[in-house]
């Protein structure tokens, strides 16, 4: 009787242990299933929620064609307007600057004709194959094989014009020649304009850049519709847009300002 009772107690104990083990195993399985479900749900949610954009569009991709051309030329240019003007006038003794343009920048938009009625000698093709600023060809989309070029016109006291081409990277003179197409009237007009221009092109450029921070790419002496003469100054800002200033050549007053949005 005691032996039977002892076996009965043992069987009950084993049964209880087995039941506990099964329960624990079941609970563990449920926990793993729950974790897997949560992980799957998180993964699916990640697919739905868009990821934050970490890269910004390229600034170059936002530029217009004209702005990109200006950027290309100016990035390659090392010689400033002031230095190019000094080099040009130094090439012809006693001369004064009449016009100075950075070739390849808004060539088609140049509205400052040479004082000569017959056209500037810079209308002929340049050694780099790109037309000069006052030429009739298409604008240069990028610097020539030798890099960007400053094209200057300087005049002697009697109005005789000379064209000076300057490498805009190293500042060396590429070419200097007189204008064989000038007649007596052309020379007189140029001399008269210079006599009226009591302010220098450098002073006009300073007035323009004080109004708009940027790089001077063109300065030209021009007639102000019979109201005296002006220095027309082009300034390209950090946004690569060009602003043209008409500066009175007698008192440095800005008489017109226009920004090219292209």
ChimeraX attribute file (.defattr): number of C-alpha atoms within 10 A of each C-alpha:
attribute: neighborCount
match mode: 1-to-1
recipient: residues
	/A:1	5
	/A:2	7
	/A:3	8
	/A:4	9
	/A:5	9
	/A:6	10
	/A:7	11
	/A:8	11
	/A:9	12
	/A:10	12
	/A:11	11
	/A:12	11
	/A:13	12
	/A:14	11
	/A:15	12
	/A:16	12
	/A:17	12
	/A:18	12
	/A:19	12
	/A:20	12
	/A:21	12
	/A:22	12
	/A:23	12
	/A:24	12
	/A:25	12
	/A:26	11
	/A:27	12
	/A:28	12
	/A:29	12
	/A:30	12
	/A:31	12
	/A:32	11
	/A:33	12
	/A:34	12
	/A:35	12
	/A:36	12
	/A:37	12
	/A:38	12
	/A:39	12
	/A:40	12
	/A:41	11
	/A:42	11
	/A:43	11
	/A:44	11
	/A:45	11
	/A:46	11
	/A:47	9
	/A:48	8
	/A:49	8
	/A:50	8
	/A:51	8
	/A:52	6
	/A:53	6
	/A:54	5
	/A:55	6
	/A:56	6
	/A:57	7
	/A:58	8
	/A:59	8
	/A:60	10
	/A:61	9
	/A:62	10
	/A:63	16
	/A:64	14
	/A:65	12
	/A:66	18
	/A:67	21
	/A:68	19
	/A:69	21
	/A:70	23
	/A:71	21
	/A:72	17
	/A:73	22
	/A:74	23
	/A:75	11
	/A:76	14
	/A:77	20
	/A:78	15
	/A:79	19
	/A:80	17
	/A:81	21
	/A:82	14
	/A:83	12
	/A:84	26
	/A:85	26
	/A:86	13
	/A:87	18
	/A:88	27
	/A:89	21
	/A:90	13
	/A:91	17
	/A:92	19
	/A:93	11
	/A:94	11
	/A:95	20
	/A:96	22
	/A:97	23
	/A:98	26
	/A:99	25
	/A:100	28
	/A:101	28
	/A:102	29
	/A:103	29
	/A:104	27
	/A:105	29
	/A:106	22
	/A:107	21
	/A:108	15
	/A:109	11
	/A:110	16
	/A:111	14
	/A:112	18
	/A:113	17
	/A:114	21
	/A:115	24
	/A:116	21
	/A:117	15
	/A:118	11
	/A:119	16
	/A:120	23
	/A:121	22
	/A:122	21
	/A:123	14
	/A:124	16
	/A:125	14
	/A:126	17
	/A:127	14
	/A:128	14
	/A:129	11
	/A:130	22
	/A:131	21
	/A:132	29
	/A:133	32
	/A:134	23
	/A:135	21
	/A:136	13
	/A:137	15
	/A:138	13
	/A:139	19
	/A:140	21
	/A:141	19
	/A:142	20
	/A:143	23
	/A:144	17
	/A:145	10
	/A:146	11
	/A:147	17
	/A:148	28
	/A:149	30
	/A:150	29
	/A:151	28
	/A:152	27
	/A:153	30
	/A:154	26
	/A:155	25
	/A:156	19
	/A:157	17
	/A:158	15
	/A:159	25
	/A:160	22
	/A:161	31
	/A:162	25
	/A:163	23
	/A:164	25
	/A:165	28
	/A:166	24
	/A:167	20
	/A:168	27
	/A:169	16
	/A:170	13
	/A:171	18
	/A:172	14
	/A:173	17
	/A:174	13
	/A:175	14
	/A:176	16
	/A:177	14
	/A:178	16
	/A:179	17
	/A:180	11
	/A:181	13
	/A:182	19
	/A:183	13
	/A:184	10
	/A:185	12
	/A:186	20
	/A:187	20
	/A:188	18
	/A:189	16
	/A:190	24
	/A:191	19
	/A:192	15
	/A:193	20
	/A:194	24
	/A:195	11
	/A:196	13
	/A:197	20
	/A:198	14
	/A:199	17
	/A:200	18
	/A:201	27
	/A:202	17
	/A:203	14
	/A:204	26
	/A:205	26
	/A:206	16
	/A:207	17
	/A:208	27
	/A:209	19
	/A:210	10
	/A:211	13
	/A:212	16
	/A:213	13
	/A:214	19
	/A:215	19
	/A:216	24
	/A:217	23
	/A:218	27
	/A:219	28
	/A:220	25
	/A:221	28
	/A:222	25
	/A:223	18
	/A:224	16
	/A:225	8
	/A:226	6
	/A:227	8
	/A:228	14
	/A:229	23
	/A:230	29
	/A:231	31
	/A:232	28
	/A:233	29
	/A:234	28
	/A:235	24
	/A:236	25
	/A:237	16
	/A:238	12
	/A:239	12
	/A:240	22
	/A:241	20
	/A:242	26
	/A:243	20
	/A:244	21
	/A:245	27
	/A:246	25
	/A:247	27
	/A:248	25
	/A:249	27
	/A:250	16
	/A:251	13
	/A:252	22
	/A:253	15
	/A:254	18
	/A:255	11
	/A:256	11
	/A:257	15
	/A:258	11
	/A:259	13
	/A:260	13
	/A:261	12
	/A:262	12
